[in-house]
Amino acid sequence: MIKCIIVDDEPLAHDLVSNFCERLPHLVVAAQCYDALEALEWLSSNQVDLMFLDLNMPKLKGFDFLRTLQNSPKVIVTTAYKEHALEGFELAVEDYLVKPFSFERFLKAVNKAVSARPSGAGKGTGKEGKQAEAAGPASRFFVKGEKKYYQINTDDVLYAEASGNYSTLYLRDEELLVHEKISDLEELLPSPGFMRVHRSFVVAVDKIKTIQGNSISVGKAEVPIGQTYSKTVRDEILKRE
């Protein structure tokens, strides 16, 4: 479950973001605050994974508020002012949405945020911090199926196959036809854990059983290696050995 908070002084903005959140499974709005001071008080005793943050608010501006947080959740800026984008990325926000934005753009921002390394990851100084850095996060993203959106944990993905303007995701226990091109899935599936091995296939490197000739065995399937990908596939896998 991904818990989020909406911080914005405009009720219509709350309605839009909360409506978009409702379309995605496991994305739950834990709080809605109408100014930064209200959010600061709520966050002092609660934790969330993701914050949708407006910039031009009364009492305390969005970026000034963000600078006061010692352990900020991941942040997606939602604003009518695109000129502040550079400052936002200097503060390591995950994405910058200029109002009005579409659901597709919102989904891209959420995917970017939930698949990124958790805030503060690898910063621990003790044993726990080192273990967290070594283990790394379980990356995840949302994709659209036939009638609903699915949250995908990349650790469950064996490989993806192109099906025209769609793709099929082959997971540990199921197959999903999703409304994503293979090139879009290649962006969502993080490197170096996943590799394009054919114009129609992306595979999870740690799920590969064997490579023989121009074929890769992954799960119960045999995936072809495209001629233009052959040298890169072998060079990259040999480097990991």
C-alpha positions as CSV (number, residue, x, y, z in Angstrom):
1,M,0.0,0.0,0.0
2,I,1.3,3.4,-1.0
3,K,0.1,6.2,1.4
4,C,0.1,9.7,0.1
5,I,-0.8,13.2,1.3
6,I,-2.2,16.1,-0.8
7,V,-1.0,19.6,0.2
8,D,-2.8,22.3,-1.8
9,D,-4.9,25.4,-0.9
10,E,-7.3,24.8,-3.9
11,P,-10.3,22.4,-3.3
12,L,-10.6,21.7,-7.0
13,A,-6.9,20.5,-7.0
14,H,-7.7,18.1,-4.1
15,D,-10.7,16.7,-6.0
16,L,-8.6,16.1,-9.1
17,V,-5.6,14.5,-7.4
18,S,-7.8,12.4,-5.1
19,N,-9.9,11.2,-8.0
20,F,-6.8,10.2,-9.9
21,C,-5.5,8.4,-6.9
22,E,-8.7,6.4,-6.6
23,R,-8.1,4.9,-10.1
24,L,-4.9,3.3,-8.9
25,P,-4.9,0.2,-6.7
26,H,-2.9,0.4,-3.5
27,L,-2.6,4.2,-3.7
28,V,-4.3,5.6,-0.7
29,V,-4.8,9.3,0.3
30,A,-4.0,9.3,4.0
31,A,-4.4,13.1,4.5
32,Q,-5.5,16.2,2.7
33,C,-4.1,19.5,3.9
34,Y,-5.0,23.0,2.7
35,D,-1.8,24.8,3.7
36,A,1.8,23.9,4.5
37,L,1.5,24.5,8.3
38,E,-1.4,22.0,8.5
39,A,0.7,19.5,6.6
40,L,3.8,20.1,8.8
41,E,1.7,19.4,11.9
42,W,0.2,16.2,10.4
43,L,3.6,14.9,9.2
44,S,5.1,15.5,12.7
45,S,3.2,12.4,13.9
46,N,2.4,10.5,10.7
47,Q,4.3,9.0,7.8
48,V,3.5,8.7,4.1
49,D,5.3,7.5,1.1
50,L,4.3,10.2,-1.4
51,M,3.3,13.9,-1.2
52,F,1.5,15.9,-3.9
53,L,2.7,19.4,-3.2
54,D,1.4,22.8,-4.5
55,L,3.8,25.7,-4.4
56,N,1.8,29.0,-4.2
57,M,0.1,28.6,-0.8
58,P,-0.6,31.1,2.0
59,K,1.4,31.2,5.2
60,L,4.3,29.1,3.9
61,K,5.2,28.4,0.3
62,G,5.6,24.9,-1.0
63,F,9.4,24.8,-1.4
64,D,10.0,26.7,1.8
65,F,7.9,24.0,3.6
66,L,9.8,21.3,1.8
67,R,13.1,22.7,3.1
68,T,11.9,22.4,6.7
69,L,11.3,18.6,6.5
70,Q,14.2,16.4,7.7
71,N,12.7,13.2,6.4
72,S,10.5,14.2,3.5
73,P,8.4,11.6,1.6
74,K,8.9,11.5,-2.1
75,V,7.4,14.6,-3.6
76,I,5.5,15.3,-6.8
77,V,5.0,19.0,-7.3
78,T,1.5,20.1,-8.7
79,T,1.5,23.7,-9.6
80,A,0.3,26.3,-12.2
81,Y,3.8,27.8,-12.3
82,K,6.2,26.0,-14.6
83,E,9.0,28.5,-14.0
84,H,9.9,26.9,-10.7
85,A,10.8,23.5,-12.2
86,L,14.5,23.9,-11.9
87,E,14.3,24.8,-8.2
88,G,12.1,21.7,-7.7
89,F,14.7,19.4,-9.2
90,E,17.4,20.9,-7.1
91,L,15.3,19.9,-4.1
92,A,15.2,16.3,-5.6
93,V,11.4,16.2,-6.2
94,E,10.4,13.2,-8.2
95,D,8.4,15.1,-10.8
96,Y,6.8,18.4,-11.6
97,L,3.2,18.5,-12.9
98,V,1.9,21.8,-14.4
99,K,-1.8,22.3,-13.9
100,P,-4.0,21.3,-15.6
101,F,-2.5,17.8,-16.1
102,S,-4.0,14.6,-17.5
103,F,-4.3,11.3,-15.8
104,E,-1.7,9.9,-18.2
105,R,0.8,12.5,-17.1
106,F,-0.2,11.9,-13.4
107,L,0.4,8.2,-13.9
108,K,3.8,8.7,-15.4
109,A,4.8,10.9,-12.4
110,V,3.5,8.3,-9.9
111,N,5.4,5.5,-11.7
112,K,8.6,7.5,-11.6
113,A,8.1,8.1,-7.9
114,V,7.2,4.6,-6.7
115,S,9.9,3.0,-8.8
116,A,12.7,5.3,-7.5
117,R,14.9,4.6,-4.5
118,P,13.1,5.4,-1.3
119,S,13.8,8.8,0.3
120,G,16.8,8.5,2.7
121,A,17.8,5.0,1.4
122,G,21.4,4.2,1.9
123,K,21.9,7.2,4.3
124,G,22.0,5.1,7.5
125,T,25.3,5.1,9.3
126,G,24.8,1.9,11.2
127,K,24.4,-1.8,10.3
128,E,20.7,-1.2,9.3
129,G,21.6,1.5,6.9
130,K,24.3,-0.6,5.2
131,Q,21.9,-3.5,4.9
132,A,19.2,-1.3,3.4
133,E,21.7,0.1,0.9
134,A,22.8,-3.4,-0.1
135,A,19.3,-4.8,-0.5
136,G,17.9,-1.8,-2.4
137,P,14.2,-1.1,-2.9
138,A,11.6,-3.4,-4.4
139,S,10.7,-1.3,-7.5
140,R,7.1,-1.1,-8.6
141,F,4.9,0.7,-11.2
142,F,1.4,0.9,-12.4
143,V,0.1,-0.3,-15.8
144,K,-3.3,-0.3,-17.4
145,G,-5.0,-3.6,-18.1
146,E,-8.3,-4.3,-19.9
147,K,-10.5,-2.6,-17.3
148,K,-8.3,-1.6,-14.4
149,Y,-4.8,-0.6,-13.4
150,Y,-2.4,-3.1,-11.8
151,Q,0.5,-2.4,-9.5
152,I,3.5,-4.5,-10.6
153,N,6.4,-5.4,-8.4
154,T,9.4,-5.8,-10.7
155,D,10.7,-8.7,-8.7
156,D,7.7,-10.7,-10.0
157,V,8.4,-10.0,-13.7
158,L,10.0,-12.8,-15.8
159,Y,9.8,-11.0,-19.1
160,A,7.7,-8.8,-21.3
161,E,6.6,-9.4,-24.9
162,A,5.4,-6.9,-27.5
163,S,1.9,-7.4,-28.9
164,G,1.5,-4.5,-31.4
165,N,0.6,-1.4,-29.4
166,Y,0.2,-3.5,-26.3
167,S,2.5,-5.9,-24.4
168,T,2.2,-9.0,-22.3
169,L,3.8,-9.1,-18.9
170,Y,4.8,-12.6,-17.8
171,L,4.9,-12.7,-14.0
172,R,5.6,-15.5,-11.6
173,D,2.0,-16.5,-11.3
174,E,0.1,-14.8,-14.1
175,E,0.1,-13.1,-17.5
176,L,-1.2,-9.6,-18.1
177,L,-2.0,-7.9,-21.4
178,V,-1.3,-4.3,-20.7
179,H,-1.8,-1.0,-22.6
180,E,1.9,-0.2,-22.9
181,K,4.2,-0.5,-25.9
182,I,7.4,-2.6,-25.3
183,S,9.5,0.6,-25.5
184,D,7.4,2.1,-22.6
185,L,7.9,-1.0,-20.5
186,E,11.6,-0.9,-21.2
187,E,11.6,2.5,-19.5
188,L,9.6,1.3,-16.6
189,L,11.6,-1.8,-16.0
190,P,14.9,-0.6,-14.4
191,S,18.3,-1.3,-15.8
192,P,20.6,-3.2,-15.2
193,G,18.0,-5.6,-13.7
194,F,16.2,-5.9,-17.1
195,M,17.6,-6.1,-20.6
196,R,16.1,-5.7,-24.1
197,V,17.2,-8.8,-25.9
198,H,15.0,-8.6,-29.0
199,R,12.8,-5.9,-30.6
200,S,9.8,-7.7,-29.0
201,F,11.3,-8.9,-25.7
202,V,12.6,-7.5,-22.4
203,V,13.8,-10.1,-19.8
204,A,14.7,-10.0,-16.1
205,V,18.4,-10.8,-16.1
206,D,18.3,-12.7,-12.7
207,K,15.5,-14.9,-14.0
208,I,17.6,-16.2,-16.9
209,K,18.2,-20.0,-16.6
210,T,20.3,-20.6,-19.7
211,I,21.6,-19.0,-22.9
212,Q,22.1,-21.3,-25.8
213,G,22.6,-20.1,-29.4
214,N,20.2,-17.3,-30.0
215,S,17.7,-18.3,-27.3
216,I,17.3,-17.5,-23.6
217,S,15.5,-19.8,-21.2
218,V,13.5,-17.8,-18.6
219,G,10.8,-19.4,-16.5
220,K,9.2,-22.1,-18.7
221,A,9.6,-20.1,-21.9
222,E,12.3,-19.7,-24.6
223,V,12.9,-16.1,-25.6
224,P,14.7,-15.3,-28.8
225,I,17.8,-13.1,-28.9
226,G,17.6,-10.6,-31.8
227,Q,20.5,-10.3,-34.1
228,T,21.1,-6.7,-33.4
229,Y,21.0,-7.4,-29.6
230,S,23.2,-10.5,-29.6
231,K,26.6,-9.0,-28.9
232,T,25.3,-6.6,-26.3
233,V,23.4,-9.3,-24.5
234,R,26.5,-11.5,-24.2
235,D,28.8,-8.7,-23.3
236,E,26.6,-7.4,-20.6
237,I,25.9,-10.8,-19.0
238,L,29.6,-11.8,-19.2
239,K,30.5,-8.6,-17.3
240,R,28.2,-9.5,-14.5
241,E,29.8,-12.9,-14.0
